[in-house]
Amino acid sequence: MSRIGRAPISVPQGVEVKQAGSALEVKGPKGILSQHIPTGISLEIGDGVIHVKRKGDAKRARSLHGLMRTLIANMVTGVTQGFEKGLEIVGIGYRANVQGKNLQLSLGYSHPVLYAIPEGIELVVEKQNKITVKGTDKQKVGQVAAEIRSFRKPEPYKGKGIRYIGEQVRRKAGKAKA
């Protein structure tokens, strides 16, 4: 049996968990998240604890057991604390700012890059070179951070571009002088 799937999920005060058919809804102070529960997986919702059970030993049920437990735990964490991911912009003249519902990036192209901020995501720009992506859905936060990073990935010679905070960029030596 899955070690991760066996672990119970504790539900803190102020979080409401409802299951209607194959849909699970988690409501908390930061918002509402919902998840489809596949066949072969069942939930036991008790006093402040959720247990994820599988109905059989089929390969599909075994593979989904730990996954569903982790997704539900991330939903509970998201509606209570939220998730955030940090990006930093490295390069002379590279900057970012939020204009309404768009993120404007100057990344050395002949035009500014505009990125429409998705629903449920908050972007905070500090000092024009640090971007913090915040939200309740962990997958959406990571996806938005990856999309912003893809506009100018860090290059290996000078290290210019957009990188995650704490990311190590492997640097290459330039041309050797003749």
FENNORUR-V352941 format. One record per helix or strand of 3 or more residues. SS is the DSSP state (2 for helix, 1 for strand). FROM is the first residue (numbers start at 1). TO is the last residue. If there is no record, write none. Layout:
((SS:FROM:TO) (SS:FROM:TO))
//
This chain:
((2:3:6) (1:16:20) (1:23:28) (1:31:36) (1:41:45) (1:49:54) (2:59:80) (1:83:90) (1:95:99) (1:102:106) (1:113:116) (1:121:126) (1:130:135) (2:138:149) (1:161:164))
//
